[in-house]
Amino acid sequence: MDVLANKLISEEVDGLVWKKEFSKKPVAFGMNKLEIGCIIEDDKVGTDDLFEKLQGKYEEEIQSIDIVTFQKL
């Protein structure tokens, strides 16, 4: 999970800033989820586009992507 988190954080997309901290949380049956925060500029990148890009690039490592919290300023 640490390797995957570092790969994701190193992804550069115009309008996206990753937070450097991440956490691993247990889900069930020995499975864990990875939580990483980011800031997205709406005008430059959409969440759906970002999700598709990451799932396509890391399809062997990422099963699904969900938004935990969302704030719009």
Secondary structure, DSSP 8 states (H G I E B T S, - for coil): -HHHHHHHHH---TTEEEEEEEEEEEEETTEEEEEEEEEE-TTT--HHHHHHHHHHHTTTT-S----S-----
